[in-house]
Amino acid sequence: MEKRELLRGLPAVDAVLREPAAEVLVSRHGAKATTAAVREALGRARREILAGADPKISGETVLAVAAELLEGRGLRRVVNATGVVLHTNLGRSVLSERAVEAAVEAATSYSNLEYDISAGKRGSRYDHAVPLLKELTGAEDALVVNNCAGATLLALSAVVAGRSDEEDADASGEPEVIVSRGQLIEIGGGFRIPEVLELSGARLREIGTTNRTRLSDYERAINENTRAILWVHPSNFEIQGFTESVGVAELSTLGPPVVADVGSGALLPISDEPRVEAAIRDEAALTIFSGDKLLGGPQAGIAVGSARWISGMRRHPLARALRADKLCLAALEATLAAYLEGTAGNELPTVRMLHAPAEEMREKANQLAGKLVQVAPNLSIDVVPSVARSGGGTLPLYEIPSYAVRLKDEAGEAEVLAEQLRVAEPPVIGRVGEERLWLDVRTLLDGDEEAILEAVEVLDG
Ligand SMILES: *Cc1c(COP(=O)(O)O)cnc(C)c1O
């Protein structure tokens, strides 16, 4: 049929809304949203026709697309077949069962969030998770806030604000924080160290160069206005070649408190990622890291360090604005308990995915491919070694050996195949390469295999 004819054959918005099935959508999502979704569905059909397709369009099919659009809104499960374990766009870490149970209990019952049970009076939400963090890291004290960006802002604000009058006696100018130019980084989502420093009220005192900063650069920059030295782990990129930087241990000998933003929160060894305990052993005044990166817990910003500076953070007015909620605290405690009990490697899905041997991935991929061949005889399917990544702005060059199932259809349009799996329920997110769709099995969780089989079966049929 001619394009023009096909376009003329499209139903009108009103006609679609008079379909019996439209009533359900209107009652569920309201007339306004349903009409908008029908318009969008018709727009898509029009674009498909103009692109040369001959879609079988009826009121019913338009409504089906509209329903997908309406129901597709909101936060929901997706299958991560990208092989990127801490995929920031897909929600970073996956909680353990124990963490989920703890969060559910905190959500569905009252708790001692801010209540001291033995004393029978008001307690502090800041006390939760603290004993576990102290035991795990060897730090004097700890504080949990909303995320690592918040913890960094709060730590800097506290060290800028928090000197006694006596110590401030020599200060004549604006408070300064020293940072190496090699660490003036952007983490992602617009979180830039120089801007955070400015927000904290400190003047940025940048030293050294992008590739080389020496201890003597720090020594020369220290003056009576220096409030802290900030050390940032450049976690999402690496500079190789002619480089030099100074570690936390050496910086800690210089006098001003060292705030170490280690970012990824590795409590177990992985690649050459700096471990949290190391920063504390190296006597950083404050060590800051994320709860939902390599740690494998809920979104949180964790600060551990000297009692004096943690207490300064706790008392700062920003602490209230950045405080962690009870679900996070409950899930974090359960996550940390797994580390203390030595079960983290098996119990925490994120940690398990990061460390599982490649051989296990090969078996998993072969198994999935075997089942896919059954449900999708028209696709060409193979299993190949692939490279998984930790993601989430951690370990950018670290390659985790993995395996992927690759799909290719007759037409060879891998992008189309990828889109078809993305609109499945739940959506399956893979990666396109070498004209095939790659499904990396390292990031597949329980139940994901079934979801992939269903999605592929539908599109093959
Ligand atoms: C990821 C990261 C942050 C931000 O952590 P969020 O928990 O996402 O706020 C800050 N600093 C470093 C070094 C990081 O790697």
The ligand as an ORCA input file, in Angstrom:
! r2SCAN-3c Opt
* xyz 0 1
  C      31.260      8.026     43.111
  C      32.096      8.999     43.806
  C      31.498     10.058     44.520
  C      30.014     10.249     44.557
  O      29.381      9.195     45.224
  P      27.777      9.134     45.319
  O      27.525      8.105     46.361
  O      27.297      8.788     43.978
  O      27.324     10.483     45.755
  C      32.334     10.945     45.149
  N      33.674     10.806     45.091
  C      34.275      9.793     44.441
  C      35.768      9.709     44.426
  C      33.505      8.854     43.782
  O      34.089      7.841     43.115
*
